[in-house]
């Protein structure tokens, strides 16, 4: 399963209401570190298919959700379980570190 684009209008259903844990990548088109981790997140979405969804929210296209969660920099990654934030990580990280972090929350 590839990463899923989530908008302000779909966040409630796609993330908060999800039966599966969801990693949300808050990112921007102009953000070099966001582009750096993009391919790793795509690969991880395949590796964790069925265990965790990986969603992307563009902070410029959909500013309401990042504001609600006090996103101050990108990339910011948040893991949601049962509609609640259970973990947050900022900045770019190696795929292996991201996989370890995700594994702690599936």
N, C-alpha and C positions, 0 to 999 in steps of 0.2 A: 504494500500500500504506500503510495507516495504521500508527501506532506500535503496537508489540506489548507487551503486559503480560508481564513475566518475573518468575518467583518464584524463591525459593531452590531449589526442587526442579527447576525447568526451566532454570536458568541454564547448567548444563553443556551441555545439548543446544542451547539457543537461542542461546547466545553463544559459549562456548568451542569448541563443535563446529561452528560455522557456517562454510560455505564462503565466505560474503560478509562483508566487514567489518561490524561492528556498533557503533553508537553507543549507549551505555547512559546513560540519564538517571536518576540516583539522586535521588529527590524525596520530598516529604511533602505531605500534604493541607493542612497548616497553613502551608506555605511560600509567601508571596506572590510572590517571584521565580520559584519553580517554576511557579506558575500563569501568570506573565507570559510565560515562554518556551514554555509548552505549545502554543499555537496555531502558533507558528513551527516547532516540531519536527514537528507534524502536517503542515504544508505541505512541509517539507523531506523528510519521509518519502515524499511523492508525487514530489517533484522528483528524488530520488536512488533511486527505485524500481529495483531490479535491480542497483544499484551498492553500496548500503549499506542495512542494516536499522537502524531506530531503535527501541530497546526502552526500556521504563520499568520501574524497580524502586522500589516504594514502600518506603522504609526502615523504616516502622513495621510494615507487614504482613509483610515479609520481611527481618528484621534480620541474618541470617547472612551473606549476600553482601556487604552494605555493610561489615560488620565485617572480612570477609576482605580487602577492598581498602582498608581504613583510611579510609573515608569519614568526614570530620569535620564537613562542612557540606553543605547542599543549597542550590541544585542543584549537583551535581557531574556532569560529563559525562566519560565515558571512551570512547575508541575502541579496540576490540579487533580485531586482525587475526591470523589463524592461532592464535587462543586466547590471545594476549598483548596486554597494554595497550601501545598505541603513542602515545597522547596523552591528556592530561587537561586539563580546563578547569573552573574553578569560577565560580559566580555566573551572573547573567543577562546575556545579550548580545543585540544586535540580530540579526535574522534574517540580514542580509547578512554579518555577521561570522561567524555560525555556518556559513553556506554556504561561505564562504572556507575556514574551518577544516576542514570536512568534505572539501572538494575536495582539500585537501593529502593526504588519506589514502585516497582511493578509487582 
